[in-house]
Amino acid sequence: GCGKTTLAGIVANMTGSAFEKLNAVTSGVADVRKVLKEAEDRRTRYGKATYLLLDECHRWSKSQSDSILPAIESGLIRFIGSTTENPMASMTPAIVSRCRVFQFLPLNQEDVVRALEAALQDGERGYGRYAVDCEDGALRYIAGVAGGDVRTALSALELAFLTTPETTEGGNDATPSRRITLAVAQESVQKPI
């Protein structure tokens, strides 16, 4: 929830390249071969580069890593590995030696609050088309418990929104609204027991 996958997509988009995603937990050598074939076709036909994002890349075995190494070395693909582990300890040294490592840190509480506020105002992908009001401290509580993870915070906001009933104060002509209280925010965050 700190933007690893989002940044990979932005890099591919800004460079006008194709963007392929695989998850190391669910994909194997056959999936890699398919992506590599498509990347080769794309490069030959259109001169277009391909970025491959491998999420949870620390979960790949040595043989899986070896299957992609020639494509990285030849420039057929531009590899982006995403992991919550230390890649120096969890990835094949041959892959790590050909990559540049960037460390993503958890977002601070203010950044997470800003992301929640943006979700409340976004009429297309968020709650901007609804009348939603948050009690003082509700968003800050969610952001604090999320521990720098925007995805966790947005999931909690969604649960708070869905479990808060609409009210129509001011009679039949009033616009329905929802008020997310601190108590609702606290109930909406799943904490480890």
C-alpha positions as CSV (number, residue, x, y, z in Angstrom):
1,G,0.0,0.0,0.0
2,C,2.9,2.4,-0.4
3,G,2.8,2.6,-4.2
4,K,5.2,0.0,-5.6
5,T,2.8,-1.4,-8.3
6,T,1.5,2.1,-9.1
7,L,5.0,3.5,-9.7
8,A,5.8,0.5,-12.0
9,G,2.7,1.3,-14.0
10,I,3.6,5.0,-14.2
11,V,7.2,4.2,-15.4
12,A,5.9,1.9,-18.2
13,N,3.2,4.5,-19.2
14,M,5.6,7.5,-19.2
15,T,8.1,5.6,-21.4
16,G,5.4,4.5,-23.8
17,S,6.1,0.9,-23.1
18,A,3.9,-2.1,-22.6
19,F,3.3,-3.2,-19.1
20,E,2.9,-6.8,-18.1
21,K,2.2,-8.0,-14.5
22,L,2.8,-11.4,-13.0
23,N,2.5,-12.6,-9.4
24,A,5.3,-14.9,-8.3
25,V,2.9,-16.8,-6.1
26,T,0.6,-17.8,-9.0
27,S,2.8,-17.8,-12.1
28,G,5.4,-20.1,-13.3
29,V,7.9,-20.6,-16.1
30,A,5.1,-21.1,-18.7
31,D,3.6,-17.7,-17.8
32,V,7.1,-16.1,-18.2
33,R,7.6,-17.7,-21.6
34,K,4.3,-16.3,-22.8
35,V,5.2,-12.8,-21.6
36,L,8.6,-13.1,-23.2
37,K,7.1,-14.3,-26.6
38,E,4.7,-11.3,-26.5
39,A,7.5,-8.9,-25.7
40,E,9.6,-10.3,-28.6
41,D,6.7,-9.9,-31.0
42,R,6.0,-6.4,-29.7
43,R,9.6,-5.3,-30.1
44,T,9.9,-6.9,-33.6
45,R,6.6,-5.5,-34.9
46,Y,6.3,-2.2,-33.2
47,G,9.7,-1.4,-31.7
48,K,8.0,-1.1,-28.3
49,A,9.7,-2.0,-25.1
50,T,8.0,-4.2,-22.4
51,Y,8.2,-3.7,-18.6
52,L,7.5,-6.8,-16.6
53,L,6.4,-6.3,-13.0
54,L,6.8,-9.4,-10.9
55,D,4.9,-8.9,-7.7
56,E,6.1,-10.9,-4.6
57,C,9.3,-11.7,-6.6
58,H,11.0,-13.1,-3.5
59,R,8.7,-16.1,-3.9
60,W,10.3,-17.3,-7.1
61,S,12.7,-20.3,-7.1
62,K,16.1,-20.3,-8.7
63,S,14.8,-22.1,-11.8
64,Q,12.0,-19.6,-12.3
65,S,14.5,-16.7,-11.9
66,D,16.9,-18.4,-14.3
67,S,14.1,-18.5,-16.9
68,I,13.9,-14.7,-17.1
69,L,17.6,-13.9,-16.7
70,P,18.5,-14.0,-20.5
71,A,15.6,-11.7,-21.3
72,I,16.8,-9.2,-18.7
73,E,20.4,-9.4,-20.0
74,S,19.4,-8.9,-23.6
75,G,17.1,-6.0,-22.9
76,L,14.0,-7.9,-24.2
77,I,12.2,-6.9,-21.0
78,R,12.8,-4.3,-18.4
79,F,12.3,-6.1,-15.1
80,I,10.6,-4.6,-12.0
81,G,10.5,-6.8,-9.0
82,S,8.2,-5.9,-6.1
83,T,8.7,-7.4,-2.7
84,T,8.2,-6.8,0.9
85,E,11.4,-8.8,1.7
86,N,15.1,-7.8,1.5
87,P,15.9,-8.6,-2.2
88,M,19.6,-9.0,-1.3
89,A,18.6,-12.0,0.9
90,S,15.6,-13.3,-0.9
91,M,16.2,-13.0,-4.6
92,T,18.6,-14.8,-6.9
93,P,21.9,-12.9,-6.9
94,A,22.1,-13.0,-10.7
95,I,18.8,-11.1,-10.9
96,V,19.6,-8.6,-8.1
97,S,23.0,-7.8,-9.7
98,R,21.3,-6.7,-12.9
99,C,18.8,-4.4,-11.1
100,R,18.7,-1.2,-9.3
101,V,17.1,-1.5,-5.9
102,F,14.8,1.2,-4.5
103,Q,13.5,1.0,-1.0
104,F,9.9,2.1,-0.4
105,L,9.1,3.2,3.1
106,P,5.6,3.3,4.7
107,L,3.8,6.5,4.2
108,N,3.5,8.9,7.1
109,Q,0.1,9.5,8.7
110,E,-0.4,12.8,7.0
111,D,0.1,11.3,3.6
112,V,-2.4,8.5,4.4
113,V,-5.0,11.1,5.6
114,R,-4.5,13.0,2.4
115,A,-5.2,9.8,0.4
116,L,-8.3,9.2,2.4
117,E,-9.5,12.8,1.9
118,A,-8.8,12.5,-1.9
119,A,-10.9,9.3,-1.9
120,L,-13.8,11.2,-0.2
121,Q,-13.6,13.9,-2.9
122,D,-13.1,11.8,-6.0
123,G,-16.4,11.5,-7.8
124,E,-15.3,8.8,-10.2
125,R,-13.3,6.4,-8.2
126,G,-14.2,7.4,-4.7
127,Y,-17.1,8.8,-2.7
128,G,-17.2,12.3,-4.1
129,R,-20.7,11.8,-5.6
130,Y,-22.0,11.1,-2.0
131,A,-22.5,13.5,0.8
132,V,-20.0,12.1,3.3
133,D,-18.8,13.8,6.4
134,C,-16.2,12.5,8.8
135,E,-16.1,13.2,12.5
136,D,-12.9,14.9,13.7
137,G,-10.3,12.2,14.3
138,A,-12.0,9.5,12.3
139,L,-9.6,9.7,9.3
140,R,-6.6,10.2,11.5
141,Y,-7.5,7.1,13.4
142,I,-7.8,5.0,10.3
143,A,-4.5,6.4,9.0
144,G,-2.7,5.7,12.3
145,V,-3.8,2.1,12.5
146,A,-3.0,1.5,8.8
147,G,0.7,1.9,9.6
148,G,1.6,3.7,6.4
149,D,-0.4,1.3,4.1
150,V,-2.8,3.3,1.9
151,R,-4.5,0.1,0.7
152,T,-5.4,-0.9,4.3
153,A,-6.6,2.6,5.0
154,L,-8.8,2.8,1.9
155,S,-10.3,-0.6,2.7
156,A,-11.2,0.6,6.2
157,L,-12.7,3.8,4.7
158,E,-14.8,1.7,2.4
159,L,-16.1,-0.5,5.2
160,A,-16.9,2.6,7.3
161,F,-18.8,4.1,4.4
162,L,-20.7,0.9,3.7
163,T,-21.7,0.3,7.3
164,T,-22.8,3.9,7.9
165,P,-26.5,4.3,7.2
166,E,-27.7,7.3,5.2
167,T,-29.6,10.0,7.0
168,T,-31.8,12.8,5.8
169,E,-31.7,15.6,8.3
170,G,-34.0,18.4,7.4
171,G,-37.0,16.6,6.0
172,N,-37.9,14.9,2.8
173,D,-36.1,17.4,0.5
174,A,-32.8,17.0,2.3
175,T,-29.9,15.2,0.5
176,P,-29.1,11.9,2.0
177,S,-25.7,12.0,3.8
178,R,-23.4,9.7,5.8
179,R,-21.4,10.7,8.9
180,I,-18.5,8.5,9.6
181,T,-17.8,8.7,13.3
182,L,-14.7,7.9,15.2
183,A,-16.5,4.8,16.7
184,V,-17.4,3.6,13.1
185,A,-13.8,4.2,12.1
186,Q,-12.5,2.2,15.0
187,E,-14.8,-0.7,14.1
188,S,-13.8,-0.6,10.4
189,V,-10.1,-1.2,11.0
190,Q,-9.1,-4.8,11.4
191,K,-6.5,-5.1,14.0
192,P,-4.4,-8.2,14.7
193,I,-5.6,-10.0,17.8
